């Protein structure tokens, strides 16, 4: 009797397993989610450029369905294999590289893998059809930062600290100087680089603090920090004395120094990342070169609420800033 029960149990179990397998086979085939890789030029937590890019992919994942993979180096010996799926990871449909340092690497990758869409942010090189080089020009927002500095200075001495020498940062520097001079040509602009010809200048807050200290001691009262994470050093230095102020960069940096950060020159890397992912998922991604800035809403000057009374002054120069940026792009 027990043997019959066991046989019956085995038969019923087998039938159930068979039915489950048939049901699985009859289910509609579910396509795997698309994969997006993003390669930052520094680790997250810089409170500036990279964090803005991360905010873009984070917001995109909240709104859209895809798998994200994040990396902080394009030159990692393993990365090439990861990007092409050689190491067993999902092959990406879109690769985003963030930063001008990746310009050549991005183009070479796009040339090698025409089946993958590639978005290079802050890169102006013309690539193959599957690559979009999206350059964010910060001339216009820096022009407004210069207008603000010249309007707010009490000592008629202002400064700008840049991470390193590069064509990309020239837009910040030249725009800032022109903005200062259009308000008051007699205002002196001091400029200094954290590092000469090295991207390490974006990750050295100690050196940036030393530069800021020297500028403040010579009578400068407002400094525009175009130096990524290094700018935190300048902000901390500003907190150590009265009448010292900062104009931040890339992200709203008010929270880093509510009493000293007057405004921040916002660079909406997050919007570019979000739009690139959206275009890819919608099937509307196209290659080519694109340049955007103040008039396209990709850059702006964002005020610390405590200093918002300067907003009226800045609004009066918005049109001039847009015109100056257009001229800069045409003449360069």
C-alpha positions as CSV (number, residue, x, y, z in Angstrom):
1,X,0.0,0.0,0.0
2,X,2.8,2.4,0.9
3,X,4.6,1.6,-2.4
4,X,1.5,2.5,-4.3
5,X,1.3,5.8,-2.5
6,X,4.9,6.6,-3.2
7,X,4.4,5.8,-6.9
8,X,1.3,8.0,-7.0
9,X,3.2,10.8,-5.3
10,X,6.0,10.5,-7.9
11,X,3.6,10.5,-10.8
12,X,1.7,13.6,-9.5
13,X,5.0,15.5,-8.8
14,X,6.2,14.7,-12.3
15,X,3.0,16.0,-13.8
16,X,3.2,19.2,-11.8
17,X,6.8,19.8,-12.8
18,X,5.9,19.1,-16.4
19,X,3.0,21.6,-16.3
20,X,5.3,24.3,-14.7
21,X,7.9,23.8,-17.5
22,X,5.2,24.0,-20.2
23,X,3.8,27.2,-18.6
24,X,7.3,28.8,-18.6
25,X,7.8,27.9,-22.2
26,X,4.4,29.4,-23.1
27,X,5.2,32.7,-21.3
28,X,5.9,35.7,-23.6
29,X,9.6,36.1,-24.2
30,X,10.9,39.0,-22.0
31,X,13.7,41.0,-23.5
32,X,16.5,41.8,-21.1
33,X,16.7,45.4,-20.1
34,X,19.0,47.8,-22.0
35,X,22.4,48.5,-20.5
36,X,24.1,51.9,-20.0
37,X,27.7,52.4,-19.0
38,X,28.9,55.7,-17.6
39,X,32.6,56.5,-17.1
40,X,33.3,59.4,-14.8
41,X,36.6,61.3,-14.8
42,X,36.8,61.2,-11.0
43,X,35.2,59.4,-8.0
44,X,31.8,60.5,-6.9
45,X,31.8,62.8,-3.9
46,X,33.6,65.8,-5.6
47,X,30.5,68.0,-4.7
48,X,30.8,69.4,-8.2
49,X,31.1,68.0,-11.7
50,X,31.1,64.2,-11.2
51,X,28.3,64.4,-8.7
52,X,26.2,66.3,-11.2
53,X,26.7,63.5,-13.8
54,X,25.7,60.9,-11.2
55,X,22.6,62.8,-10.4
56,X,21.7,62.6,-14.0
57,X,22.0,58.9,-14.3
58,X,20.3,58.4,-10.9
59,X,17.3,60.5,-12.0
60,X,17.2,58.6,-15.3
61,X,17.0,55.3,-13.5
62,X,14.2,56.5,-11.3
63,X,12.2,57.4,-14.5
64,X,13.3,54.7,-17.0
65,X,14.1,51.0,-17.0
66,X,17.7,50.1,-17.8
67,X,20.8,48.5,-16.1
68,X,23.6,51.0,-15.2
69,X,27.2,50.2,-14.7
70,X,29.5,52.9,-13.3
71,X,33.3,53.3,-13.8
72,X,35.8,56.0,-12.8
73,X,38.6,55.3,-15.3
74,X,38.6,54.7,-19.1
75,X,42.2,53.5,-18.9
76,X,41.5,50.6,-16.6
77,X,43.1,47.6,-18.2
78,X,39.9,45.6,-17.6
79,X,37.5,48.3,-18.8
80,X,37.8,47.6,-22.5
81,X,36.7,44.0,-21.9
82,X,33.8,45.1,-19.7
83,X,32.6,47.6,-22.2
84,X,32.5,45.1,-25.0
85,X,31.0,42.3,-23.0
86,X,34.1,40.1,-23.2
87,X,34.1,39.5,-19.4
88,X,30.6,38.1,-19.2
89,X,28.8,41.4,-18.3
90,X,25.9,42.7,-20.3
91,X,27.1,44.4,-23.4
92,X,26.1,48.1,-23.3
93,X,23.9,49.8,-25.8
94,X,25.0,53.2,-24.7
95,X,28.4,54.3,-23.2
96,X,28.7,57.8,-21.6
97,X,32.1,59.2,-20.9
98,X,32.2,62.4,-18.8
99,X,35.1,64.8,-19.1
100,X,37.4,66.3,-21.7
101,X,40.3,64.0,-20.7
102,X,38.4,61.1,-22.4
103,X,38.1,62.8,-25.8
104,X,40.5,60.6,-27.7
105,X,39.6,57.4,-25.9
106,X,35.9,58.0,-26.6
107,X,36.4,58.5,-30.3
108,X,38.6,55.4,-30.5
109,X,36.1,53.3,-28.7
110,X,33.2,54.6,-30.9
111,X,35.3,53.9,-34.1
112,X,35.9,50.3,-32.9
113,X,32.3,49.6,-31.8
114,X,29.9,51.1,-34.3
115,X,27.1,49.0,-32.9
116,X,27.2,50.9,-29.5
117,X,25.9,54.4,-29.1
118,X,28.5,56.7,-27.4
119,X,28.0,60.1,-25.7
120,X,31.1,62.1,-24.9
121,X,30.3,65.0,-22.5
122,X,32.6,68.1,-22.7
123,X,34.2,66.7,-25.8
124,X,34.3,68.6,-29.0
125,X,36.0,66.1,-31.4
126,X,34.0,64.9,-34.4
127,X,33.5,61.2,-34.2
128,X,31.7,58.4,-36.2
129,X,28.0,58.3,-36.7
130,X,27.4,56.4,-33.5
131,X,29.0,59.1,-31.3
132,X,27.7,62.4,-30.1
133,X,30.2,64.9,-28.8
134,X,28.4,67.2,-26.4
135,X,30.3,70.2,-25.4
136,X,29.0,72.4,-22.6
137,X,30.4,75.9,-22.9
138,X,30.6,77.8,-19.6
139,X,31.6,81.1,-21.1
140,X,28.1,82.7,-20.5
141,X,27.6,81.6,-16.9
142,X,31.2,82.6,-16.2
143,X,30.5,86.0,-17.8
144,X,27.6,86.4,-15.3
145,X,29.9,85.3,-12.5
146,X,32.2,88.1,-13.5
147,X,29.4,90.6,-13.5
148,X,28.4,89.5,-10.0
149,X,32.0,89.7,-8.8
150,X,32.5,93.2,-10.1
151,X,29.2,94.3,-8.8
152,X,29.7,92.9,-5.3
153,X,33.4,93.6,-4.6
154,X,34.3,96.2,-2.0
155,X,38.0,96.1,-2.7
156,X,37.9,96.2,-6.5
157,X,40.0,93.1,-6.5
158,X,38.6,89.7,-7.5
159,X,40.1,86.3,-8.3
160,X,39.6,83.1,-10.2
161,X,41.2,79.7,-9.3
162,X,41.3,77.1,-12.0
163,X,42.1,73.4,-11.7
164,X,44.5,73.3,-14.6
165,X,45.2,74.8,-18.0
166,X,42.9,73.5,-20.7
167,X,40.9,74.8,-23.6
168,X,37.7,73.9,-21.8
169,X,38.6,76.0,-18.7
170,X,39.6,78.9,-21.0
171,X,35.9,79.4,-21.5
172,X,35.4,79.9,-17.8
173,X,38.4,82.2,-17.4
174,X,37.8,84.4,-20.4
175,X,34.1,84.7,-19.7
176,X,34.7,85.7,-16.1
177,X,37.2,88.3,-17.0
178,X,35.0,89.8,-19.7
179,X,32.0,89.9,-17.3
180,X,34.1,91.7,-14.7
181,X,35.4,94.3,-17.2
182,X,32.0,95.0,-18.7
183,X,30.9,96.2,-15.3
184,X,34.1,98.0,-14.2
185,X,37.3,97.9,-16.3
186,X,39.3,99.2,-13.4
187,X,38.6,96.0,-11.2
188,X,41.8,93.8,-11.0
189,X,41.3,90.1,-11.7
190,X,43.9,87.7,-10.2
191,X,44.1,84.3,-11.7
192,X,46.0,81.1,-10.7
193,X,46.0,77.4,-11.5
194,X,46.0,74.7,-8.8
195,X,48.2,72.6,-11.0
196,X,50.0,73.3,-14.3
197,X,48.8,71.0,-17.1
198,X,47.5,68.2,-14.8
199,X,44.0,67.1,-14.0
200,X,45.2,66.5,-10.4
201,X,44.5,70.2,-10.0
202,X,40.9,69.2,-9.5
203,X,41.6,67.1,-6.5
204,X,43.9,69.2,-4.3
205,X,41.9,71.3,-1.9
206,X,45.0,72.0,0.3
207,X,46.7,73.8,-2.6
208,X,43.5,75.6,-3.6
209,X,43.2,76.8,0.0
210,X,46.8,78.1,-0.1
211,X,46.1,80.0,-3.3
212,X,42.8,81.5,-1.9
213,X,44.7,82.5,1.3
214,X,47.2,84.5,-0.8
215,X,44.5,86.2,-2.8
216,X,42.5,87.2,0.3
217,X,45.7,88.5,1.9
218,X,46.4,90.8,-1.1
219,X,42.9,92.4,-0.8
220,X,40.8,90.1,-3.1
221,X,37.4,89.7,-1.6
222,X,35.6,87.4,-4.1
223,X,37.0,84.3,-5.8
224,X,35.5,82.2,-8.5
225,X,36.6,78.6,-8.0
226,X,36.7,76.6,-11.2
227,X,38.6,73.7,-9.7
228,X,36.2,70.8,-9.0
229,X,36.8,69.3,-5.5
230,X,39.8,71.6,-5.0
231,X,37.3,74.4,-4.6
232,X,36.3,73.0,-1.2
233,X,39.6,74.2,0.1
234,X,39.0,77.7,-1.1
235,X,35.5,77.8,0.4
236,X,36.9,76.6,3.8
237,X,39.6,79.3,3.6
238,X,36.9,81.9,2.9
239,X,35.2,81.0,6.2
240,X,38.3,81.9,8.2
241,X,37.9,85.7,7.7
242,X,35.4,88.5,7.4
243,X,34.6,89.9,3.9
244,X,35.7,86.8,2.0
245,X,33.4,85.4,-0.6
246,X,33.2,82.6,-3.1
247,X,31.4,81.9,-6.4
248,X,31.1,78.1,-6.7
249,X,31.0,76.0,-9.8
250,X,29.2,73.1,-11.6
251,X,26.7,72.4,-8.8
252,X,24.9,74.6,-6.3
253,X,27.6,74.8,-3.6
254,X,25.7,77.0,-1.2
255,X,25.5,74.3,1.4
256,X,29.3,74.1,1.6
257,X,29.5,77.7,2.9
258,X,26.1,79.4,3.4
259,X,27.7,82.6,4.7
260,X,30.5,82.8,2.0
261,X,29.2,81.3,-1.2
262,X,27.4,84.1,-3.0
263,X,26.3,82.0,-6.0
264,X,27.3,79.1,-8.1
265,X,27.9,78.8,-11.8
266,X,25.8,75.8,-12.5
267,X,26.8,73.3,-15.3
268,X,23.9,70.9,-15.9
269,X,25.8,67.8,-16.7
270,X,22.9,65.9,-15.1
271,X,20.5,67.1,-17.8
272,X,22.9,66.1,-20.6
273,X,23.3,62.6,-19.1
274,X,19.5,62.2,-18.6
275,X,18.7,63.4,-22.1
276,X,21.3,61.1,-23.6
277,X,19.9,58.1,-21.9
278,X,16.3,59.1,-22.8
279,X,17.2,59.5,-26.5
280,X,18.9,56.1,-26.5
281,X,16.0,54.3,-24.9
282,X,13.5,56.2,-27.2
283,X,15.5,55.3,-30.3
284,X,16.2,58.9,-31.1
285,X,19.9,59.1,-30.3
286,X,22.0,60.7,-33.0
287,X,25.6,61.3,-33.5
288,X,27.4,64.5,-34.4
289,X,28.7,67.5,-32.5
290,X,26.5,69.7,-30.2
291,X,27.4,72.8,-28.2
292,X,25.1,74.2,-25.6
293,X,25.4,76.8,-22.8
294,X,23.5,79.7,-21.3
295,X,20.8,80.2,-24.0
296,X,20.0,76.4,-24.1
297,X,19.6,76.3,-20.3
298,X,22.5,73.9,-19.8
299,X,24.4,76.5,-17.7
300,X,23.2,79.2,-15.3
301,X,24.1,81.3,-12.3
302,X,22.3,80.0,-9.2
303,X,22.1,82.3,-6.1
304,X,22.5,81.5,-2.5
305,X,19.1,82.8,-1.2
306,X,21.0,85.1,1.3
307,X,22.5,87.0,-1.7
308,X,19.5,86.9,-4.1
309,X,19.3,90.7,-4.1
310,X,22.0,90.6,-6.7
311,X,19.7,88.7,-9.0
312,X,18.3,92.0,-10.5
313,X,21.8,93.0,-11.5
314,X,22.5,89.7,-13.2
315,X,19.1,89.7,-15.0
316,X,20.1,93.0,-16.6
317,X,23.2,91.3,-18.2
318,X,21.6,88.0,-19.3
319,X,21.2,89.1,-22.9
320,X,24.7,90.5,-23.1
321,X,26.1,87.3,-21.6
322,X,24.3,85.2,-24.3
323,X,25.7,87.5,-27.0
324,X,29.2,87.4,-25.6
325,X,29.0,83.6,-25.4
326,X,27.9,83.3,-29.1
327,X,30.7,85.6,-30.2
328,X,33.2,83.5,-28.2
329,X,32.1,80.3,-29.8
330,X,32.2,81.9,-33.3
331,X,35.7,83.4,-32.9
332,X,37.5,80.6,-31.1
